[in-house]
Each structure stands twice: as structure tokens, then as C-alpha cells.
Amino acid sequence: MPLDRFVLILVIVIAGAGVTVWVGSLVFAALQIPYVGWLVGLPVVLIAYVLWRVIAERLNNPEDDHYDQIDQ
């Protein structure tokens, strides 16, 4: 495995762990302050939705697969 791919995987795993802790703390805060806390969670839901749509578009776009059909 190339070193750059290994570093990329490590960065993604560390970022994912950080986001998980951050979202968990937001949920915990929302449980402590019910009405104000859920307003803090709205940006998280919006960001997650936008990321979901971007990833789905990138995976389902046939124009991105142009170079997959070229012999190397």
C-alpha cells in the first residue's frame, strides 16, 4: 500500500472519530437543553444531507466514469 493512501486513510479515520465525538456532544447537549439544543443540531443535519447528496452525485455520475473504460 502506498504511503499517501495510508496517510489518507488515517486522516479520514481521525476526522471521522472527531466528527463522531462532536455529534455525540451535540446530542448530549440537546438532551440537557431540549429546545435550544436541537437548534444547534440543525446545522449538523444540513451538513450531513449536503454531504450525502454530493457523494451520491459523484458515485452515480456517468461522466466521472469516462477514464474507467480506457485501457492502461
C-alpha positions as CSV (number, residue, x, y, z in Angstrom):
1,M,0.0,0.0,0.0
2,P,1.5,3.4,-1.0
3,L,2.3,5.8,1.9
4,D,0.0,8.5,0.6
5,R,-3.0,6.2,0.6
6,F,-2.2,5.0,4.1
7,V,-1.9,8.6,5.3
8,L,-5.2,9.5,3.6
9,I,-6.9,6.6,5.4
10,L,-5.5,7.7,8.7
11,V,-6.7,11.3,8.2
12,I,-10.2,10.1,7.3
13,V,-10.4,7.8,10.3
14,I,-9.2,10.5,12.7
15,A,-11.6,13.1,11.2
16,G,-14.5,10.6,11.4
17,A,-13.7,9.9,15.0
18,G,-13.7,13.7,15.7
19,V,-17.0,14.2,13.9
20,T,-18.5,11.3,15.9
21,V,-17.4,12.8,19.2
22,W,-18.6,16.3,18.1
23,V,-22.1,15.0,17.1
24,G,-22.3,13.0,20.3
25,S,-21.6,16.0,22.4
26,L,-24.2,18.0,20.4
27,V,-26.8,15.2,21.1
28,F,-25.9,15.2,24.8
29,A,-26.2,19.0,24.9
30,A,-29.6,18.7,23.1
31,L,-30.8,16.3,25.8
32,Q,-29.8,18.7,28.5
33,I,-31.4,21.8,26.9
34,P,-34.2,20.3,24.9
35,Y,-35.4,23.3,22.8
36,V,-32.2,25.2,22.3
37,G,-30.1,22.1,21.8
38,W,-32.0,20.9,18.8
39,L,-31.4,24.2,17.1
40,V,-27.7,23.5,17.4
41,G,-28.3,20.1,15.7
42,L,-30.0,21.6,12.7
43,P,-26.7,22.6,11.0
44,V,-25.3,19.1,11.6
45,V,-28.3,17.6,9.8
46,L,-28.0,20.1,7.0
47,I,-24.3,19.4,6.5
48,A,-24.9,15.7,6.6
49,Y,-27.6,16.0,3.9
50,V,-25.4,18.1,1.7
51,L,-22.5,15.6,2.0
52,W,-24.9,12.7,1.3
53,R,-26.1,14.4,-1.9
54,V,-22.6,15.3,-3.1
55,I,-21.3,11.8,-2.5
56,A,-24.4,10.2,-4.2
57,E,-23.9,12.6,-7.2
58,R,-20.3,11.7,-7.5
59,L,-21.0,7.9,-7.4
60,N,-23.9,8.0,-9.9
61,N,-22.5,10.4,-12.4
62,P,-21.6,8.5,-15.7
63,E,-19.3,11.4,-16.8
64,D,-16.9,10.6,-14.0
65,D,-16.5,7.1,-15.2
66,H,-15.0,8.1,-18.6
67,Y,-11.5,7.1,-17.7
68,D,-12.5,3.8,-16.2
69,Q,-13.1,2.4,-19.7
70,I,-9.7,3.4,-21.0
71,D,-7.1,0.5,-21.1
72,Q,-3.9,1.3,-19.3
